Amino acid sequence: MELRGVYVPLVTPFAAESLALGEPELKALEALAHSVLDEGAAGLVALGTTAEVATLDEAERAAVVEVCGRVCRERGATLIVGAGSGDTRASARALAGLTGADAALVTVPSFSRPGERGVVAHFEQLAAASAVPLVVYNIPYRTGQSIGADTLRELAALPGVIGVKHAVGSVDQPTVDLLGDTPAGFAVLAGDDPYYSALLALGAPGGILASAHLATGRFAELATAWREGDVARARALGHALAAFSATLFTEPNPAVIKGVLHAQGRLPSAAVRLPLLPAGRASVAHALDRLAALGA
């Protein structure tokens, strides 16, 4: 399975402006899924952090996966589902029963900080149990656990591990090392939106990008420009998209993205669930201005 291009980790639309338990609006989710695929996304990620997955109950999660899976099957697109936790046994059971997805996005164990040897042992168990291939989610900002290039190559050697969503908050030396010698069949996908262009320039085949809910075609265009060696176009577009992405993370994700999507009429509300709060008007307006400057 080859991972290439832009994958959009979909928000969960809610039906009403509510800080409590507004119901997921599945028709809006379906329309949003179709729209990003129409604009050039290679696939969708369901139940990622951007989906506010921690606030969804079991039935809501199942409904989100069903909608995203149906759209991807209709469109011949890839579906990646967020799964797993810091509990190795529970994660293995969940992954063994995962159906309707092409791959699972599994975060490095958080909070327990098991060390790099523990991370490898964790993924050995999950890869052996999983019904679908795994994409490791490397995001030290949230997990408190850094893993280096050598450990990522060790994970890449596990049967069924096909890539990493790499979101380390910079283009650091391990990132450069990994992209300079990436194992065959292992996709290093950009996971920090402002660094998407930089990772493409270093050889990444794509990214999992919350920002790509908006200007989806421009994010897809950037990957094509770097792949085709059109450096001048890629450089200019990459700088513009990085500046735009930065405006979407001035408040906790996905509040600003939902605010912009609502302003565009693509969501019935900008609601998020507590402990998140809706984005302020100034943040949404600034993002809309940047979006307009992109011509998207």
C-alpha positions in Angstrom: 0.0 0.0 0.0 1.5 3.3 -1.1 0.8 6.5 0.8 1.2 9.6 -1.4 -0.4 13.0 -1.5 -2.7 14.8 1.0 -4.8 13.0 3.6 -7.4 15.2 5.5 -8.1 14.3 9.1 -11.7 15.3 9.2 -13.4 17.4 11.8 -16.6 16.1 13.4 -19.4 18.6 12.6 -21.8 19.2 15.4 -25.4 20.2 14.8 -25.7 23.1 17.2 -23.5 25.7 18.9 -23.0 23.9 22.1 -20.2 23.4 24.6 -21.9 20.2 25.8 -23.2 17.4 23.7 -24.4 18.7 20.4 -25.0 15.7 18.1 -22.6 14.9 15.3 -24.0 16.1 12.0 -23.3 13.2 9.7 -24.8 14.7 6.5 -22.3 17.6 6.9 -19.5 15.1 7.5 -20.4 13.3 4.3 -20.5 16.4 2.3 -17.2 17.6 3.7 -15.6 14.3 2.9 -16.7 14.4 -0.7 -15.6 18.1 -1.1 -12.0 17.5 0.0 -11.8 14.4 -2.3 -13.2 16.5 -5.1 -10.5 19.1 -4.6 -7.6 16.6 -4.8 -7.2 14.8 -1.4 -5.8 11.2 -1.8 -7.8 10.1 1.2 -9.4 10.7 4.6 -8.4 10.2 8.2 -11.3 9.4 10.5 -11.1 9.7 14.3 -7.9 11.7 14.4 -7.2 14.4 17.0 -8.8 17.0 14.7 -12.1 14.9 15.0 -12.2 15.7 18.8 -12.1 11.9 19.1 -11.6 12.0 22.9 -15.0 13.5 23.3 -16.9 11.1 21.0 -18.6 8.1 22.5 -18.4 4.6 21.0 -21.6 4.9 18.9 -20.5 8.3 17.6 -17.1 7.0 16.6 -18.7 4.0 14.8 -21.0 6.4 12.9 -18.1 8.6 11.8 -16.1 5.7 10.5 -19.1 4.3 8.7 -19.7 7.6 6.9 -16.0 8.1 6.0 -15.7 4.5 4.9 -18.7 4.7 2.6 -17.4 7.9 1.0 -14.0 6.4 0.4 -15.4 3.2 -1.1 -17.6 5.2 -3.4 -14.6 7.4 -4.5 -11.8 4.8 -4.5 -10.0 6.8 -1.9 -7.9 5.7 1.1 -9.4 5.6 4.6 -7.1 5.8 7.6 -8.7 5.4 11.0 -7.3 6.7 14.3 -7.0 3.8 16.7 -5.1 2.6 19.8 -4.0 4.1 23.0 -1.2 3.8 25.6 -2.6 0.5 26.7 -0.9 -2.2 24.5 -3.4 -5.0 25.2 -6.5 -2.9 24.7 -5.0 -1.4 21.5 -4.2 -4.8 20.1 -7.7 -6.0 20.7 -9.2 -2.9 19.0 -6.9 -3.2 16.0 -7.6 -6.9 15.6 -11.3 -6.0 15.2 -10.9 -3.0 13.0 -12.8 -3.3 9.7 -13.7 -0.9 6.9 -10.3 0.9 6.9 -7.2 0.7 4.7 -4.9 1.5 7.6 -4.9 2.7 11.2 -3.1 5.7 12.6 -1.7 4.8 16.0 -0.1 7.3 18.3 3.2 6.6 20.1 2.1 5.7 23.7 1.5 8.9 25.7 1.9 9.8 29.3 3.7 6.6 30.3 6.8 7.6 28.3 8.0 4.0 27.9 11.3 4.9 26.2 12.2 3.9 22.6 12.6 0.2 23.4 9.1 0.2 24.9 7.7 2.0 21.9 9.2 -0.7 19.6 7.8 -3.5 21.8 4.4 -1.8 21.8 4.2 -1.6 18.0 5.5 -5.2 17.7 2.4 -6.4 19.6 0.1 -4.1 17.6 1.5 -5.0 14.2 1.1 -8.7 15.0 -2.5 -8.3 16.0 -3.8 -5.6 13.6 -6.3 -6.4 10.8 -4.9 -3.5 8.8 -1.5 -1.9 8.2 -0.3 0.7 10.7 0.8 4.3 10.4 2.8 5.4 13.5 1.8 8.8 14.8 5.0 10.5 16.1 4.0 13.7 17.9 6.1 14.4 21.0 4.2 17.6 21.7 1.3 15.5 22.8 2.9 12.2 23.9 5.9 13.5 25.8 8.0 10.8 24.1 10.5 11.5 21.4 11.7 8.7 19.0 14.7 9.0 16.7 15.4 8.1 13.1 16.9 4.7 14.0 13.9 3.8 16.1 11.5 4.8 13.3 13.6 2.6 10.9 13.2 -0.2 13.3 9.4 0.3 13.4 9.4 0.4 9.6 10.9 -3.1 9.5 7.9 -4.5 11.3 5.5 -6.4 9.0 2.5 -4.2 8.5 4.0 -0.9 9.5 3.7 1.3 6.4 4.4 4.8 7.4 4.7 7.6 10.0 2.8 10.8 10.5 5.8 12.9 11.5 4.9 15.9 13.7 7.9 16.8 15.8 7.4 20.6 15.6 10.4 21.4 13.5 12.7 20.1 10.8 15.2 18.6 13.2 18.3 16.4 12.6 16.4 13.1 13.1 13.9 14.3 10.5 16.7 15.1 8.0 18.3 11.7 8.8 15.1 9.8 8.3 14.2 11.4 5.0 17.8 11.0 3.8 17.6 7.3 4.3 14.0 6.2 4.3 13.2 2.4 4.3 11.6 1.1 1.2 7.8 0.9 1.4 7.7 3.3 4.4 6.1 6.7 3.9 7.2 9.7 6.0 4.1 11.9 6.0 4.3 15.5 7.2 2.1 16.0 10.2 2.9 19.6 11.2 1.2 21.7 8.6 3.6 24.7 8.5 6.5 22.3 7.8 4.7 20.4 5.0 6.6 22.1 2.2 10.0 21.6 3.9 9.4 17.9 4.3 8.2 17.5 0.7 11.4 19.2 -0.4 13.4 16.6 1.6 11.5 13.8 0.0 8.3 13.2 1.9 5.6 11.8 -0.4 2.7 13.8 1.3 1.1 14.7 4.5 -1.8 14.3 6.9 -2.9 17.9 7.2 -5.7 19.5 9.1 -5.2 22.7 7.2 -6.1 20.8 4.0 -9.8 21.0 4.9 -9.3 24.4 3.3 -7.5 25.1 0.0 -7.3 21.4 -0.5 -6.3 21.7 -4.1 -3.4 24.0 -3.3 -2.0 21.5 -0.8 -2.3 18.8 -3.4 -0.7 21.1 -6.0 2.3 21.7 -3.7 3.1 18.0 -3.5 2.9 17.7 -7.3 5.2 20.7 -7.7 7.9 19.3 -5.5 7.5 15.8 -7.1 7.9 17.3 -10.6 10.9 19.5 -9.6 9.1 22.8 -10.2 11.1 24.5 -7.4 10.1 28.1 -8.1 6.4 27.2 -8.0 6.8 24.9 -5.0 8.8 27.4 -3.0 6.3 30.3 -3.5 3.3 28.1 -2.8 4.9 26.4 0.1 5.6 29.8 1.9 2.0 30.9 1.3 0.5 27.7 2.6 2.8 27.7 5.7 1.6 31.2 6.5 -2.0 30.2 6.0 -1.6 27.1 8.2 -0.2 29.1 11.0 -3.4 31.2 11.2 -5.4 28.0 11.7 -3.5 27.1 14.9 -3.6 30.4 16.7 -6.2 28.7 18.9 -6.5 25.0 19.9 -7.2 22.8 16.9 -9.8 22.4 15.3 -11.6 25.5 16.6 -10.3 27.9 13.9 -10.8 25.4 11.1 -14.4 24.8 12.2 -15.0 28.5 12.4 -13.8 29.0 8.8 -15.7 26.0 7.5 -18.9 27.4 9.2 -18.2 30.8 7.7 -18.0 29.2 4.3 -21.4 27.4 4.9 -19.8 24.0 4.9 -20.6 23.2 8.5 -23.9 23.8 10.3 -22.1 25.4 13.2 -18.6 26.1 14.5 -19.3 24.1 17.6 -16.6 22.2 19.5 -16.9 20.1 22.6 -15.5 21.0 26.0 -12.8 21.3 27.0 -12.3 23.1 23.7 -13.9 26.5 23.1 -15.0 28.0 19.8 -12.5 30.2 18.1 -12.7 34.0 18.4 -14.0 36.1 15.6 -10.6 37.8 15.0 -8.9 34.4 14.6 -11.4 33.2 12.1 -11.4 36.5 10.2 -7.6 36.4 9.9 -7.7 32.9 8.6 -10.3 33.9 6.0 -8.2 36.8 4.9 -5.2 34.4 4.3 -7.4 32.0 2.5 -8.6 34.7 0.2 -5.0 35.7 -0.5 -4.4 32.1 -1.7 -7.1 32.5 -4.3 -8.8 29.4 -2.9 
